Amino acid sequence: MAKLKTGRHTGAIKTHRQALRRTARNRVIRRKARDAAKDFLEAVTKKDKGAAAKLLGAVASTWDKAAKKGTIHWKTAARRKSRLAARLNKTAA
């Protein structure tokens, strides 16, 4: 990154720095949510209903936090939580 005294694109340089920080933060948040979902799905495939039910709350929480921070859209979080809950109910039946 060039350091300029003045110039037309100094604002663009700052915006790029901000984008790098946001991308790094979003990547961490998204990874946590996906890892939690994988743990839940692993419990579901093992047919461990008790553990899966506990993990569903944790997964829902991580998706909600991701949506609150703007990493993902709130409707995306809702859709993913709904699909995971449906998966749990399907194994319970």
C-alpha positions as CSV (number, residue, x, y, z in Angstrom):
1,M,0.0,0.0,0.0
2,A,1.4,3.3,-1.1
3,K,1.5,6.2,1.4
4,L,0.5,9.4,-0.4
5,K,0.4,12.9,1.0
6,T,-2.5,13.8,-1.3
7,G,-4.2,12.2,-4.2
8,R,-7.4,11.2,-5.7
9,H,-7.4,7.6,-4.5
10,T,-6.3,7.9,-0.9
11,G,-9.9,7.1,0.0
12,A,-9.8,4.0,-2.1
13,I,-6.7,2.8,-0.3
14,K,-8.4,3.2,3.1
15,T,-11.5,1.4,1.8
16,H,-9.3,-1.5,0.6
17,R,-7.8,-1.7,4.1
18,Q,-11.2,-1.8,5.7
19,A,-12.4,-4.5,3.2
20,L,-9.4,-6.6,4.2
21,R,-10.2,-6.3,7.9
22,R,-13.9,-7.1,7.3
23,T,-13.1,-10.1,5.1
24,A,-10.8,-11.5,7.8
25,R,-13.5,-11.1,10.5
26,N,-16.3,-12.5,8.3
27,R,-14.2,-15.5,7.4
28,V,-13.7,-16.4,11.1
29,I,-17.4,-15.9,11.9
30,R,-18.5,-18.0,8.9
31,R,-16.0,-20.7,9.8
32,K,-17.3,-21.0,13.4
33,A,-20.9,-21.3,12.2
34,R,-20.0,-24.0,9.6
35,D,-17.9,-26.0,12.1
36,A,-20.8,-25.9,14.6
37,A,-23.2,-27.1,11.8
38,K,-20.8,-29.9,10.9
39,D,-20.7,-31.1,14.5
40,F,-24.5,-31.0,14.6
41,L,-24.8,-33.0,11.4
42,E,-22.3,-35.5,12.7
43,A,-24.4,-36.1,15.8
44,V,-27.5,-36.5,13.6
45,T,-25.8,-39.1,11.3
46,K,-24.8,-41.0,14.5
47,K,-28.5,-40.8,15.5
48,D,-27.5,-39.2,18.9
49,K,-30.7,-37.2,19.4
50,G,-29.8,-35.8,22.8
51,A,-26.4,-34.4,21.7
52,A,-27.9,-33.2,18.4
53,A,-30.7,-31.3,20.2
54,K,-28.1,-29.6,22.4
55,L,-25.9,-28.7,19.4
56,L,-28.9,-27.3,17.5
57,G,-29.2,-24.5,20.0
58,A,-25.5,-23.7,19.7
59,V,-25.6,-23.8,15.9
60,A,-28.7,-21.5,15.8
61,S,-26.9,-19.1,18.1
62,T,-23.8,-19.0,15.9
63,W,-25.9,-18.4,12.7
64,D,-27.8,-15.6,14.6
65,K,-24.6,-14.0,15.6
66,A,-23.3,-14.1,12.1
67,A,-26.5,-12.5,10.9
68,K,-26.3,-9.8,13.6
69,K,-22.8,-8.8,12.6
70,G,-23.8,-8.6,9.0
71,T,-21.7,-11.5,7.8
72,I,-24.7,-13.3,6.4
73,H,-28.2,-12.2,5.7
74,W,-30.8,-12.8,8.4
75,K,-33.0,-14.8,6.1
76,T,-30.0,-17.0,5.2
77,A,-29.5,-17.7,8.9
78,A,-33.2,-18.4,9.3
79,R,-33.2,-20.8,6.3
80,R,-30.2,-22.7,7.6
81,K,-31.6,-23.0,11.1
82,S,-34.9,-24.3,9.7
83,R,-33.2,-26.9,7.6
84,L,-31.1,-28.2,10.5
85,A,-34.2,-28.4,12.7
86,A,-36.0,-30.3,10.0
87,R,-33.0,-32.7,9.8
88,L,-33.3,-33.3,13.6
89,N,-37.0,-33.8,13.4
90,K,-36.6,-36.3,10.5
91,T,-34.2,-38.4,12.5
92,A,-36.5,-38.3,15.6
93,A,-39.5,-39.6,13.5
